[in-house]
Amino acid sequence: MSLVEYYDHLAKDGAYERAHNRPDRQAEIGILTERTQLLSRDRRTLELACGTGNWTKSLSVAARSVLAIDLSASALMLATARVNQPNTTFRLSDIFSLSEIDGNFEAIFAAFWWSHIPKERISAFVGSLLEKASVGANIFFIDNTIRDQGNRVFSHTDDFGNTYIDRKIPGGPSFRLLKNYPHETELRRAFSVTNGRFQFIELDHYWLAHFEFFDSPN
């Protein structure tokens, strides 16, 4: 079953909210919320894989405008209900088809998506991000650290080095999900194709990677 189907189940089950509101994660969530608002403040912002809108809500407070996209209709329905702000628009759209979205953005953000990108598609994905980024744009991602994996074991590693985990929806189907845990050097290398400044913050459970896009190389 597909990643979209998995997240459809999570949206309907309330799993997004339980994960976001875990008491033991609130200190780090607070740090990351403050950082994402700083990086999107007064900027035309594109949020990728917005899910049920937990991070969209924070972005909408700071950004000049937010276009939040996801490929899960169930998640978008909940996100639309959660974030009823005049500066925020939701759209059913594929994160790998950013060329279908009009215009450029001064901030581009995704939470807990980078880990689902196949390693063999990262170069093309970063290229599509840069095509949608205005000069001076902040491009930033949040995801889980390898420590957050805990004692869970990977069920499979493919020929490209992608790792997979098995997840069971309570009372529902089982899924095998691509879930990578990149190192800082991998993330830095992904954005080395162009001019900019890369910063990396690693907390206990989460990391934040920020690339400030200066301009395409001559």
Number of C-alpha atoms within 10 A of each C-alpha: 10 10 15 15 15 19 20 19 19 18 22 13 13 13 14 17 14 10 10 13 13 10 10 9 14 12 10 15 18 11 11 19 15 14 15 24 18 14 24 28 19 16 21 19 29 29 25 24 24 27 29 30 26 18 23 28 18 16 28 25 17 19 24 16 23 27 20 29 24 23 21 23 18 19 25 24 16 17 23 18 11 14 20 12 14 9 14 21 17 19 15 15 18 16 18 14 10 16 13 10 14 8 10 18 25 24 28 29 25 21 21 17 18 20 19 17 15 16 17 11 10 15 13 12 18 13 15 16 18 22 14 20 24 18 16 15 25 25 24 23 20 21 22 23 20 15 12 13 14 9 7 9 11 16 12 14 13 9 6 9 12 18 21 19 17 15 12 11 12 9 6 8 12 13 17 17 19 20 21 24 18 15 11 17 9 12 18 17 11 16 21 13 14 15 15 18 14 19 13 15 12 14 13 12 17 19 21 20 17 23 22 21 22 16 15 12 8 5
